[in-house]
C-alpha cells in the first residue's frame, strides 16, 4: 500500500468529530493518525482501516471484533479505546478506532539502549503487564502478540511511568464462550471456543511452496504487522511535524521488517508455533520471554524465523543464571518456569507469575524495611493495640512485683505456693498478649496490603478477632503446647516447631482454618521458603531477647548498686514491659511473611479480603464504591 494513499486523509474530519493531524505510521491493514477530538480539542490516536479492505466484509467484521475486544477492557495498564465507527469520505467508506494518545516510549526502545534492566525495574514492569493481561484473560481475551513493542511506558509526571499494554484489539476473543468466574479463572476456561471466527487469529502460519533447508519454508504473517505505534508526543508533533513523521515512518518500516523476520516468532509459545489451540498460558510464555530478555539483554532464541520456531518447540533455553550471575536463583527458576515447553508446567495465571516473581525478588531485608515503615507510619495504632493486649501482662507483672515486695514476710512454703502459680500465670498472660498482638496485627497488615485506602481501625480488627476467637484460642493452645514440647525435648526440635508454625495466627484469622487444617496450612506456607522462615524466626527470637536482656541488665545493675537482690528481681519483672514497644514491630514480620509466602505460591488476597469484608458487615458507601466496578456489559451491572 502506497503511503501517499493514506496521507491524503491528513486534514480531513471523520464523523464531524475527529480531525486527522498527521500520519504516525502504517502497516498492512491500515494506519495510525494523530487526531484532534473537536469536541474537547484533545489529541487522540486514531487507527484507520485502509479503504480497499472495506470492500471485504470479512475484514470489516474483523475490525468490529477488534473494537469490541479492545473496548471491553477497563484497566489502568491497558490502552483505553474510546470510540469506534464508520465514516464516508467521498465515494470511499472507512472504519476507525479511537484510542488514548500516549507519550513516552515502548519497552523495546528502552531495551535497545539499556540492554538488561535492574531486577526491581523488571519486577515492576511485569506486575503491571501481568495485571493488564490477567484482566484480559478474565474477559476471555488472549493477547497472542505480547512483546516489548506492545508494552508502552508512559511518563506519569512524577519521575516514574505507567505501563500500558497495546494491541489487545488483535487478540482472539472467545465471545461465545461461557462467562469466566472471578477472581481467577482456570486456564481451560480461557480457551477460545470452536465458534470463534478464524479471522481473529493474531498469527497465521501457513506453508509456502518456496524451498528451504528442510524443504518447506514456514511463512509467518503477524497481525501485529498490521498495526503501528503512536510514537511521538503531542508537543513534539506540533513543534516538529516533519521529524515526527520521519521517525514514525522509520519505526513503522522497522516494525514490519522485525515482525516479518523475527518480531512475533521471538515471543511465540511452543503451542502457538505448532498452530495448536491456545489458552492463557500461551500469553504467560510470551511474558516469560520478555522477562528473560529484560534480565539478560536478549530473548532466549534468536535467528531466522524457522530456527526460532523450532527452538521454541524443541530447544531448552539457556538458564538465566548462566547469563546473569547476580540474579537470585529463585527468580531465575520462576522465570524459567514460564518458559516450560509443556504448558501444564507453567504458572496458571499471569498474576500468579507476577506475584511469585515479586516474592522471590524481595529479600528478607526488604521485608524488615517494610515492617519498620508500617510500624513508624501507624505507630499510634500499634501502640494502642499493644497497650490493650498487655493489660493481662501488666496485671500479672504488678502481682509479681507485689509478691516480691511481700516475699520476705511470707514463709517459704507460702512463697512457693504463691510463686509457682504466679509463674504459670505469667507465661499464660504473655502468651495471650503475644497472640492477641500477632492476630490483630495480621488483620491490619493484610488489610493494608489488599486495600490501602481502607481506614485502619482497631475496633474492626478486634471484631474479626472476636468472631474467630474460639478457633484462634484452641489452635493457639495446641501450637503453644507443640512448640513448648519441642523446646523441652531439645533446642533443635523447638526451633523446628517454631519455624513450622510461625504463620499459624494469620492462617487462622485470614483463612478461617483451625486445629489440624491450620497446622498443615501454616507448614505448607513455610515450606515454600524454609530459609526465609528460619532466618526470620531466629531474628524474631533473638532480637527481642537481646533487647529485653539489655533493658533488664541496665535496670538490674542500677538496682544492684543499692544492694538489694529483691530490687533486681523487681526490676527484671518490670523490664518485660518493654515488650509493649517491641512486640508490635515483631508481630508485623510474621504478617508480612504470610503475605510473602502466599506470593511465593502465586496466590492473591482476593479470597481473604472477601472473608474479612463478609465478617465486617456493612461498609460506608465510599468503601462499597471503591470495592465495586462496572462489568463489561451494561446488562450485567450491579447497582451500588
C-alpha positions in Angstrom: 0.0 0.0 0.0 1.5 3.3 -1.0 2.0 5.8 1.8 0.5 8.7 -0.2 -2.8 6.8 -0.4 -3.2 7.2 3.3 -1.6 10.6 3.7 -4.5 12.2 1.7 -6.6 11.7 4.8 -4.5 14.2 6.8 -6.6 17.3 7.4 -9.9 15.5 6.9 -12.6 15.3 9.6 -14.2 11.9 10.3 -17.8 11.9 11.6 -17.6 15.6 12.3 -15.6 14.7 15.4 -12.0 13.8 14.6 -9.6 15.9 12.5 -6.6 13.9 11.3 -3.5 15.9 12.0 -0.6 13.7 10.8 0.2 10.2 9.8 2.2 8.5 12.6 2.8 5.1 10.9 1.1 2.4 8.9 1.0 -1.4 8.4 -0.6 -3.9 6.1 -4.1 -3.3 7.2 -4.3 0.4 7.9 -2.6 3.4 9.6 -2.5 5.3 12.8 -3.0 9.1 12.8 -2.6 11.8 15.3 -6.0 13.3 15.5 -7.8 16.0 17.4 -11.2 15.4 19.0 -13.1 18.5 18.0 -15.4 18.5 21.0 -12.7 18.6 23.6 -9.7 19.8 21.5 -7.8 16.8 22.8 -5.2 14.7 21.0 -6.2 11.1 20.3 -4.7 8.2 18.3 -7.0 7.1 15.5 -6.5 3.8 13.8 -7.9 3.8 10.3 -8.6 0.7 8.2 -7.4 1.1 4.6 -10.4 1.8 2.2 -9.6 -1.2 -0.1 -10.2 -3.6 2.8 -13.6 -2.2 3.4 -14.7 -3.9 0.2 -14.1 -7.2 2.0 -16.9 -8.0 4.5 -14.6 -10.4 6.4 -12.1 -7.6 7.2 -14.9 -5.3 8.3 -16.1 -7.9 10.7 -12.6 -8.4 12.0 -12.3 -4.7 12.6 -15.6 -4.7 14.5 -14.4 -7.6 16.7 -11.2 -5.7 17.3 -13.1 -2.7 18.5 -15.3 -4.8 20.8 -12.3 -6.7 22.2 -10.4 -3.6 22.9 -13.4 -1.7 24.3 -14.1 -4.5 26.8 -11.0 -3.9 28.8 -11.1 -1.3 31.5 -7.8 -1.4 33.3 -5.1 1.2 34.1 -2.5 -0.8 32.3 -4.4 -1.3 29.1 -4.5 1.4 26.4 -8.0 3.0 26.6 -10.2 2.6 23.5 -12.8 5.5 23.4 -14.7 5.3 20.2 -15.3 3.2 17.0 -17.3 3.9 13.9 -17.6 4.1 10.1 -17.3 7.3 8.1 -17.8 8.2 4.5 -15.0 10.1 2.7 -16.1 10.9 -0.9 -17.0 7.7 -2.6 -15.0 5.8 -0.1 -16.0 4.4 3.3 -13.6 3.9 6.1 -13.7 2.4 9.6 -11.8 3.8 12.5 -10.8 3.0 16.1 -10.0 5.8 18.6 -7.5 5.3 21.4 -6.0 7.5 24.1 -2.8 9.2 23.0 0.3 8.1 24.8 3.5 9.9 25.5 6.7 8.0 26.3 8.2 5.0 24.5 8.0 1.3 24.1 9.9 -1.2 26.2 11.6 -2.2 23.0 13.0 1.4 22.8 14.3 1.0 26.4 15.9 -2.3 25.8 17.6 -1.1 22.6 19.7 1.4 24.7 19.8 -0.2 28.2 20.3 -3.9 27.2 19.4 -5.6 30.5 17.3 -3.9 33.2 17.7 -3.9 37.0 15.7 -6.5 38.8 13.4 -4.0 40.7 12.5 -2.4 37.4 11.8 -5.8 35.8 9.5 -6.8 38.6 7.6 -3.5 38.4 7.1 -3.8 34.7 6.0 -7.5 35.0 3.5 -6.6 37.7 1.8 -4.0 35.6 1.9 -6.1 32.4 0.5 -9.2 34.2 -2.2 -7.1 35.7 -3.4 -6.0 32.3 -3.1 -9.5 30.8 -4.9 -11.0 33.8 -7.8 -8.6 33.3 -8.0 -9.6 29.6 -7.9 -13.3 30.4 -10.8 -12.8 32.8 -12.7 -11.3 29.9 -11.9 -14.3 27.8 -9.4 -12.4 25.7 -6.0 -13.8 24.7 -3.4 -11.2 23.6 -1.4 -13.6 21.4 1.2 -11.0 20.4 2.9 -9.9 23.6 6.3 -8.4 23.0 8.4 -5.3 24.0 6.9 -3.4 21.1 3.5 -3.8 22.6 4.5 -2.6 26.1 4.4 1.1 26.4 6.0 3.2 29.2 4.0 6.4 29.7 5.6 9.1 32.0 3.4 9.9 35.0 4.8 13.5 35.6 6.3 12.3 38.9 9.5 11.0 37.5 8.1 7.5 37.1 6.0 5.7 34.5 2.9 3.6 34.0 2.9 0.6 31.7 0.3 0.3 29.0 -0.2 -2.9 27.1 -1.1 -2.2 23.5 -2.9 -4.1 20.7 -5.4 -6.2 22.6 -7.6 -5.4 19.7 -5.8 -8.0 17.6 -6.5 -10.7 20.2 -8.6 -13.7 19.6 -11.8 -13.3 21.5 -13.9 -16.3 22.7 -17.1 -14.3 22.5 -19.4 -17.3 22.5 -17.6 -19.0 25.4 -19.1 -19.2 29.0 -18.7 -16.3 31.4 -15.4 -16.6 33.3 -15.7 -16.8 37.1 -13.9 -14.4 39.4 -11.4 -14.0 40.7 -9.0 -16.3 38.9 -10.3 -18.5 36.1 -8.9 -21.9 35.3 -6.8 -22.0 32.1 -9.2 -24.4 30.5 -11.9 -21.8 30.8 -9.9 -19.3 28.8 -9.6 -21.5 25.7 -11.3 -20.0 22.6 -14.4 -21.8 21.5 -14.8 -23.5 18.3 -17.3 -20.9 17.3 -14.7 -18.1 17.4 -14.1 -16.9 13.9 -10.9 -17.9 12.3 -10.2 -14.4 11.1 -9.5 -13.3 14.7 -6.3 -15.4 14.8 -3.5 -13.0 15.7 -0.8 -15.0 13.9 -1.4 -17.0 10.8 1.1 -19.7 9.9 0.9 -21.4 6.6 3.2 -23.4 4.3 4.8 -21.8 1.2 6.0 -23.6 -1.9 9.4 -21.9 -1.6 12.3 -24.2 -0.9 14.1 -24.1 2.4 16.7 -26.1 4.4 14.0 -28.6 5.4 12.2 -28.5 2.0 9.5 -26.3 3.4 9.6 -22.6 4.3 7.3 -21.6 7.1 5.9 -18.1 6.3 4.5 -16.1 9.2 2.3 -13.1 8.9 1.6 -11.4 12.3 -1.4 -9.3 12.8 1.0 -7.0 14.7 2.4 -6.0 11.3 -0.9 -4.5 10.5 -0.7 -2.2 13.5 1.5 0.8 14.2 2.7 2.6 17.3 1.9 6.1 18.4 5.5 7.2 18.6 5.5 11.0 19.2 4.3 13.2 21.9 1.7 15.8 21.2 4.1 18.6 22.0 6.8 17.3 19.7 4.2 16.6 16.9 3.1 20.2 16.9 6.6 21.6 17.1 8.4 19.3 14.7 5.9 17.6 12.4 8.4 16.6 9.8 10.8 15.0 12.3 7.8 13.2 13.8 6.6 11.8 10.5 10.1 10.7 9.6 10.5 8.9 12.9 7.1 7.3 12.6 7.9 6.1 9.1 11.2 4.7 10.2 9.7 2.9 13.2 6.8 1.5 11.1 9.1 0.1 8.5 11.3 -1.4 11.2 8.3 -3.0 12.8 7.3 -4.6 9.6 10.8 -5.9 9.0 11.2 -7.3 12.5 7.7 -8.6 12.6 8.1 -10.5 9.3 11.5 -12.0 10.2 11.9 -12.1 14.0 9.4 -10.0 15.9 6.4 -12.2 16.6 8.2 -15.6 16.5 10.7 -14.4 19.1 7.9 -14.3 21.7 5.5 -17.1 20.5 4.7 -20.0 22.7 5.5 -23.6 21.5 1.8 -24.3 21.1 1.4 -21.1 19.1 4.3 -22.2 16.9 2.6 -25.5 16.3 -0.7 -23.9 15.5 -2.4 -25.5 18.4 -5.4 -24.2 20.4 -4.2 -21.6 22.8 -5.1 -20.7 26.4 -3.9 -18.1 28.9 -0.6 -19.9 29.4 0.4 -19.0 25.9 0.5 -15.4 26.9 2.4 -16.3 30.1 5.1 -17.9 28.0 5.4 -14.7 26.0 5.7 -12.7 29.2 8.4 -15.1 30.3 10.3 -14.5 27.1 10.0 -10.7 27.7 11.2 -11.1 31.3 14.1 -13.2 30.1 15.1 -10.5 27.6 14.8 -7.7 30.2 17.1 -9.7 32.6 19.7 -10.9 30.1 19.6 -8.4 27.2 18.3 -10.9 24.6 15.4 -13.3 24.2 16.1 -17.0 24.7 16.1 -17.8 21.0 17.3 -15.7 18.0 18.0 -16.4 14.4 15.9 -16.8 11.3 12.2 -17.5 11.6 12.3 -21.2 11.1 15.1 -21.8 13.6 13.4 -19.6 16.2 10.2 -21.6 15.8 12.0 -24.9 16.0 13.8 -23.7 19.2 10.6 -22.7 20.9 9.2 -26.2 20.3 12.3 -28.3 20.8 15.2 -26.5 22.5 15.6 -25.7 26.2 16.6 -22.0 26.7 19.9 -21.2 28.4 19.3 -20.9 32.2 19.0 -17.3 33.3 21.7 -17.7 35.9 24.2 -18.6 33.3 23.7 -15.2 31.6 23.1 -13.1 34.7 25.1 -14.3 37.8 23.7 -11.6 40.0 20.1 -12.8 39.6 18.7 -14.6 42.6 18.3 -18.3 42.0 14.6 -18.3 42.9 13.8 -15.5 40.4 15.7 -17.4 37.7 13.7 -20.6 38.4 10.4 -18.7 38.4 11.1 -17.0 35.0 12.3 -20.3 33.6 9.1 -22.0 34.8 7.1 -19.6 32.5 9.2 -20.9 29.6 8.4 -24.5 30.0 7.5 -26.3 26.8 4.7 -28.1 28.5 2.0 -25.5 29.3 0.9 -27.6 32.3 4.2 -26.8 34.0 3.8 -23.0 33.6 2.1 -20.7 36.2 -1.6 -21.0 35.7 -2.3 -17.2 35.7 -0.4 -14.1 34.8 -1.0 -12.5 38.2 0.3 -15.7 39.9 3.5 -15.4 37.9 4.0 -11.7 38.8 3.3 -12.4 42.5 5.8 -15.2 42.6 8.5 -13.2 40.8 7.9 -10.3 43.3 8.1 -12.6 46.3 11.3 -14.2 45.1 12.9 -10.9 44.2 12.3 -9.2 47.5 14.9 -10.1 50.1 14.3 -10.5 53.8 15.8 -7.1 54.3 13.1 -5.6 52.2 10.5 -7.3 54.4 12.0 -5.8 57.6 12.3 -2.4 56.0 8.6 -2.6 55.2 7.9 -3.7 58.8 9.7 -0.7 60.2 7.9 1.6 57.7 4.5 0.3 58.8 5.4 0.5 62.4 6.5 4.1 62.2 3.6 5.2 60.0 1.0 3.6 62.2 2.8 3.8 65.5 -0.2 5.3 67.5 -2.4 2.4 66.3 0.1 -0.3 67.1 1.0 1.3 70.5 -2.7 1.4 71.4 -3.1 -2.3 70.3 -0.1 -3.2 72.4 -1.3 -1.4 75.5 -4.7 -3.1 75.2 -3.2 -6.5 74.6 -0.7 -6.1 77.5 -3.4 -5.5 80.1 -3.2 -9.1 81.3 0.6 -9.0 81.4 0.6 -5.6 83.2 -1.8 -7.0 85.8 0.3 -10.2 86.3 3.5 -8.1 86.4 2.0 -5.9 89.1 1.1 -9.0 91.0 4.6 -10.3 90.6 6.1 -7.1 91.9 3.7 -7.1 94.9 4.8 -10.7 95.6 8.5 -9.7 95.5 7.8 -6.9 98.0 5.8 -9.2 100.3 8.1 -12.3 99.9 10.3 -11.5 103.0 7.3 -11.5 105.3 6.0 -14.8 103.9 7.1 -18.2 104.9 8.9 -20.4 102.5 6.0 -22.8 101.9 3.6 -19.9 101.3 6.1 -18.2 99.0 6.4 -21.4 96.9 2.6 -22.0 96.9 2.1 -18.5 95.5 5.2 -18.3 93.3 4.6 -21.4 91.1 1.0 -20.4 90.1 2.2 -16.9 89.6 5.0 -18.1 87.2 2.5 -20.1 85.2 0.1 -17.2 85.2 3.0 -15.0 83.8 3.6 -17.5 81.0 -0.1 -17.6 80.2 -0.5 -13.8 80.2 2.5 -13.4 77.9 1.1 -16.0 75.5 -2.3 -14.2 75.5 -0.7 -10.9 74.9 1.6 -12.1 72.1 -1.2 -14.0 70.4 -3.6 -11.0 70.5 -1.0 -8.7 69.1 0.0 -11.2 66.5 -3.5 -11.9 65.4 -4.8 -8.3 65.2 -1.5 -7.2 63.5 -2.0 -9.8 60.9 -5.5 -8.4 60.1 -4.2 -4.9 59.9 -1.3 -5.7 57.7 -3.3 -7.8 55.3 -5.9 -5.0 55.0 -3.2 -2.5 54.3 -1.7 -4.8 51.6 -5.0 -5.6 49.9 -6.9 -2.3 50.5 -4.5 0.5 51.2 -7.3 3.1 51.1 -9.3 1.3 53.8 -9.1 3.2 57.1 -7.1 1.3 59.8 -9.4 0.8 62.8 -8.6 -1.3 65.8 -12.2 -1.8 66.6 -12.8 -3.6 63.2 -9.7 -5.8 63.7 -10.8 -6.7 67.2 -14.3 -7.6 65.9 -12.8 -10.0 63.4 -10.6 -11.5 66.2 -13.7 -11.9 68.5 -15.7 -13.7 65.8 -12.8 -16.2 65.3 -11.8 -16.2 68.9 -12.7 -19.8 69.6 -10.7 -21.4 66.7 -7.9 -18.8 67.4 -7.6 -19.8 71.0 -7.9 -23.5 70.5 -5.4 -23.6 67.7 -3.1 -21.3 69.6 -3.1 -23.5 72.6 -2.3 -26.6 70.5 0.5 -24.7 68.7 2.0 -23.5 72.0 2.0 -27.0 73.5 3.7 -28.4 70.5 6.3 -25.6 70.5 6.9 -25.9 74.2 7.4 -29.7 74.0 9.9 -29.1 71.2 11.9 -26.7 73.4 11.6 -29.0 76.4 12.9 -32.0 74.4 15.8 -30.1 73.0 16.7 -26.8 71.3 16.6 -28.2 67.7 13.0 -29.6 67.9 11.9 -26.3 69.5 13.4 -24.4 66.6 11.8 -26.8 64.1 8.4 -26.4 65.7 8.6 -22.7 65.9 9.6 -22.4 62.2 6.8 -24.8 61.1 4.1 -22.9 62.9 5.4 -19.3 62.7 2.4 -18.3 60.5 -0.4 -20.0 62.4 -2.1 -16.8 63.6 -2.5 -15.3 60.1 -3.7 -18.6 58.8 -6.4 -18.9 61.4 -7.7 -15.4 61.2 -7.2 -14.7 57.5 -8.3 -18.1 56.1 -10.7 -19.4 58.7 -8.8 -22.6 59.3 -8.3 -24.2 62.7 -6.5 -27.1 64.5 -5.0 -29.6 62.2 -6.0 -27.8 59.0 -4.4 -24.6 60.3 -1.2 -26.5 61.2 -1.0 -28.1 57.8 -1.6 -24.9 56.0 1.0 -23.0 58.2 3.6 -25.7 57.5 2.8 -25.7 53.8 3.3 -21.9 53.6 6.5 -22.1 55.5 7.8 -24.9 53.2 7.7 -22.5 50.3 10.9 -20.9 51.6 12.3 -22.6 54.7 15.4 -20.4 54.5 13.4 -17.2 54.7 11.2 -18.6 57.5 14.2 -19.9 59.6 16.2 -16.6 59.3 13.1 -14.6 60.2 12.3 -16.9 63.1 15.8 -16.5 64.6 15.6 -12.8 64.3 12.1 -12.9 66.0 13.6 -14.9 68.9 17.0 -13.3 69.4 16.3 -9.6 68.9 13.5 -9.2 71.5 15.5 -11.4 73.9 18.6 -9.3 73.4 16.7 -6.0 73.8 14.9 -7.4 76.9 18.2 -8.6 78.3 19.9 -5.3 77.8 17.0 -3.4 79.5 16.9 -5.9 82.3 20.7 -5.7 82.8 20.7 -1.9 82.9 17.8 -1.7 85.4 19.1 -4.6 87.4 22.6 -3.2 87.5 21.4 0.2 88.7 19.3 -1.5 91.4 22.1 -3.9 92.4 24.3 -0.9 93.3 21.8 -0.2 96.1 22.5 -3.7 97.4 19.0 -5.1 97.1 18.6 -8.5 95.4 14.9 -8.1 95.8 15.1 -4.9 93.8 17.0 -6.7 91.0 14.1 -9.2 90.7 11.5 -6.5 90.7 13.5 -4.6 88.0 13.7 -7.8 85.9 10.0 -8.3 86.1 9.3 -4.7 85.2 11.7 -4.9 82.2 9.3 -7.3 80.5 7.0 -4.4 80.0 9.5 -3.1 77.4 7.7 -5.5 75.1 4.9 -3.0 74.8 7.1 -1.3 72.2 8.9 -4.3 70.8 6.1 -6.9 70.2 4.0 -4.9 67.7 7.1 -4.4 65.5 8.0 -8.0 65.5 4.4 -9.1 65.0 4.3 -7.2 61.7 7.0 -9.5 60.4 5.0 -12.8 60.5 2.1 -11.0 58.9 4.3 -9.8 56.1 5.9 -13.3 55.8 2.4 -14.7 55.5 1.8 -12.4 52.5 5.2 -13.2 51.1 4.6 -17.0 51.3 1.3 -16.6 49.6 3.1 -14.7 46.8 5.6 -17.5 46.5 2.7 -19.7 45.6 1.2 -17.2 43.2 -1.8 -16.7 45.5 -3.7 -13.4 45.7 -5.6 -11.8 48.6 -9.0 -11.7 46.9 -10.4 -14.6 48.8 -9.0 -13.3 52.1 -10.5 -9.9 51.6 -13.8 -11.3 50.7 -13.9 -13.2 54.0 -12.9 -10.2 56.0 -15.4 -8.0 54.4 -18.2 -10.5 55.0 -17.3 -10.5 58.7 -17.1 -6.7 58.8 -20.7 -6.4 57.6 -22.0 -3.1 56.3 -19.4 -0.7 54.9 -19.6 3.0 54.2 -20.8 4.0 50.7 -17.4 5.2 49.5 -15.8 1.9 50.6 -18.5 0.0 48.7 -17.8 2.1 45.6 -14.0 1.6 45.9 -14.5 -2.2 46.0 -17.1 -2.4 43.2 -16.7 -1.9 39.5 -18.7 -1.9 36.3 -18.8 -5.1 34.3 -18.1 -5.2 30.6 -21.7 -5.3 29.6 -24.4 -2.8 30.8 -27.0 -5.5 31.4 -24.7 -7.2 34.0 -24.1 -4.1 36.0 -24.8 -4.4 39.7 -26.3 -1.3 41.4 -24.3 0.1 44.2 
